[in-house]
Amino acid sequence: MVKSNSDLGVTLSKEDMKVVLRNQKISFLLVVPLSALGTWLIFNRTRCNYAEHIIAVVFLLAMNTLFGFIIGLIGLLPFEYEIFKTTCNVLSMIILGYGFWFYWQFSRQAEYTKAGRTWRVEVSYLVVVAMILSLGQQFFMVAAACNRSAGDKPATEILK
C-alpha cells in the first residue's frame, strides 16, 4: 500500500505542490491537442475534422473536472470515511462510464461494426486518460524540479 508520494519514488514538498497547482493549465494545453490527434486517428470515419475532436476532448475533460469537483464538495460534508470512500468509488465508476458512453455516442455517425466501435471507444478513452496522466505527471515533475533548482524564481521564468 502506498502511504505517501515518496513511496512512489517522487518527493514533492509543499512548495513543489504549489508550483504544480499554479501551472496545471499548461499541462492541459499540451494534453488537449495530443489527445485530439489520437482520437482523430482512431475515429477516421466519423467525418469530424481535427477541431471537432479538440472540442470533444475539451468537453470530456470539462465534464470529468465537474464530476471531480462534485467529489471534492462531497468530501466537505461530515460523512464517515467509509461512506465517503464508497461514494467516491461510485462516482468514479460513473465518470468512467460517462467517458465510454461519450465516445460511443461520438462514434455513432461512423459506420463501424459493433466490435470495431467498441475497441475504438476503449482505445480512444485510454488515449485521453493516458495523455492526461503521463503528460501531466511529467510536466509536474519538471516544474517541481525547476522550482527546487531555482530557489526564489517561479518555474515559469525558468522554463522561458
C-alpha positions as CSV (number, residue, x, y, z in Angstrom):
1,M,0.0,0.0,0.0
2,V,1.3,3.5,-0.9
3,K,1.3,5.7,2.1
4,S,3.0,8.8,0.7
5,N,4.2,10.2,-2.6
6,S,7.8,9.3,-1.6
7,D,6.8,5.6,-1.7
8,L,6.4,6.1,-5.5
9,G,9.9,7.5,-5.9
10,V,8.6,11.1,-6.0
11,T,9.2,13.5,-3.3
12,L,7.3,16.8,-3.6
13,S,7.4,19.5,-1.0
14,K,4.6,21.9,-0.3
15,E,6.3,24.5,-2.4
16,D,6.5,21.9,-5.3
17,M,2.8,21.3,-5.0
18,K,2.1,25.0,-5.2
19,V,4.1,25.1,-8.4
20,V,2.3,22.1,-9.8
21,L,-1.1,23.6,-9.0
22,R,-0.2,27.0,-10.3
23,N,1.0,25.6,-13.7
24,Q,-1.7,23.0,-14.1
25,K,-3.2,24.8,-17.1
26,I,-0.1,24.3,-19.2
27,S,-0.4,20.6,-18.9
28,F,-4.0,20.7,-20.2
29,L,-2.8,22.9,-23.1
30,L,-0.4,20.0,-24.0
31,V,-2.9,17.2,-23.4
32,V,-5.8,18.5,-25.4
33,P,-4.2,18.7,-28.9
34,L,-2.4,15.4,-28.5
35,S,-5.4,13.6,-27.2
36,A,-7.5,15.1,-30.1
37,L,-4.9,13.8,-32.5
38,G,-5.2,10.3,-31.1
39,T,-9.0,10.3,-31.3
40,W,-8.9,11.8,-34.8
41,L,-6.7,9.0,-36.0
42,I,-8.8,6.3,-34.2
43,F,-12.1,7.6,-35.4
44,N,-11.2,8.4,-39.0
45,R,-14.6,7.5,-40.4
46,T,-16.6,9.9,-38.3
47,R,-16.1,12.7,-40.8
48,C,-15.2,15.1,-38.0
49,N,-12.3,17.4,-38.5
50,Y,-9.4,17.9,-36.0
51,A,-11.1,20.9,-34.5
52,E,-14.2,18.9,-33.6
53,H,-12.0,16.3,-31.9
54,I,-10.4,19.1,-29.9
55,I,-13.8,20.3,-28.8
56,A,-14.8,16.7,-27.9
57,V,-11.7,16.3,-25.7
58,V,-12.2,19.6,-24.1
59,F,-15.9,18.7,-23.4
60,L,-14.9,15.4,-21.9
61,L,-12.2,17.0,-19.7
62,A,-14.7,19.6,-18.5
63,M,-17.2,17.0,-17.5
64,N,-14.6,15.0,-15.7
65,T,-13.5,18.2,-13.9
66,L,-17.1,18.9,-12.9
67,F,-17.5,15.4,-11.6
68,G,-14.2,15.7,-9.7
69,F,-15.4,19.0,-8.2
70,I,-18.6,17.3,-7.0
71,I,-16.5,14.6,-5.4
72,G,-14.5,17.3,-3.7
73,L,-17.7,19.0,-2.4
74,I,-18.9,15.7,-1.0
75,G,-15.6,15.5,0.9
76,L,-16.5,18.6,2.7
77,L,-19.7,17.1,4.1
78,P,-19.5,15.4,7.6
79,F,-19.6,11.8,6.5
80,E,-17.8,8.9,7.9
81,Y,-14.7,7.9,5.9
82,E,-16.2,4.6,4.7
83,I,-19.3,6.3,3.4
84,F,-17.2,8.9,1.6
85,K,-14.9,6.2,0.1
86,T,-17.9,4.3,-1.2
87,T,-19.4,7.5,-2.6
88,C,-16.2,8.3,-4.3
89,N,-15.9,4.8,-5.8
90,V,-19.4,5.0,-7.2
91,L,-18.9,8.5,-8.7
92,S,-15.6,7.3,-10.1
93,M,-17.4,4.5,-11.9
94,I,-19.9,7.0,-13.2
95,I,-17.1,9.2,-14.5
96,L,-15.5,6.2,-16.2
97,G,-18.8,5.0,-17.7
98,Y,-19.6,8.6,-18.9
99,G,-16.3,8.7,-20.8
100,F,-17.1,5.4,-22.6
101,W,-20.6,6.5,-23.3
102,F,-19.4,9.8,-24.6
103,Y,-17.1,8.2,-27.2
104,W,-19.7,5.7,-28.0
105,Q,-22.1,8.5,-28.9
106,F,-19.3,10.4,-30.7
107,S,-18.6,7.4,-33.0
108,R,-22.3,6.8,-33.7
109,Q,-22.3,8.5,-37.1
110,A,-19.4,6.4,-38.4
111,E,-20.3,3.0,-40.0
112,Y,-18.2,0.8,-37.7
113,T,-19.2,-2.7,-36.7
114,K,-20.1,-3.1,-33.0
115,A,-16.7,-4.8,-32.4
116,G,-14.9,-2.1,-34.3
117,R,-16.8,0.6,-32.5
118,T,-16.2,-1.0,-29.1
119,W,-12.4,-1.2,-29.4
120,R,-12.2,2.3,-30.8
121,V,-14.1,3.7,-27.9
122,E,-12.0,1.8,-25.4
123,V,-8.7,2.8,-27.1
124,S,-9.7,6.4,-27.6
125,Y,-10.7,6.9,-23.9
126,L,-7.5,5.2,-22.8
127,V,-5.5,7.6,-25.1
128,V,-7.1,10.6,-23.4
129,V,-6.6,9.2,-19.9
130,A,-3.0,8.2,-20.7
131,M,-2.2,11.6,-22.1
132,I,-3.6,13.3,-19.0
133,L,-1.7,11.1,-16.6
134,S,1.6,10.8,-18.4
135,L,2.0,14.4,-19.7
136,G,0.5,15.9,-16.6
137,Q,2.8,13.9,-14.4
138,Q,5.9,14.6,-16.5
139,F,5.2,18.3,-16.6
140,F,4.6,18.5,-12.9
141,M,7.9,16.7,-12.2
142,V,9.8,19.1,-14.4
143,A,8.0,22.1,-12.9
144,A,8.8,20.9,-9.3
145,A,12.4,20.1,-10.2
146,C,12.8,23.6,-11.8
147,N,11.3,25.2,-8.7
148,R,13.7,23.4,-6.5
149,S,16.8,24.3,-8.5
150,A,15.7,28.0,-9.0
151,G,15.3,29.0,-5.4
152,D,13.1,32.0,-5.3
153,K,12.4,32.2,-9.1
154,P,9.0,30.9,-10.2
155,A,9.1,27.9,-12.5
156,T,7.5,29.9,-15.4
157,E,10.6,32.2,-15.5
158,I,12.9,29.2,-15.6
159,L,11.0,27.5,-18.5
160,K,11.3,30.6,-20.7
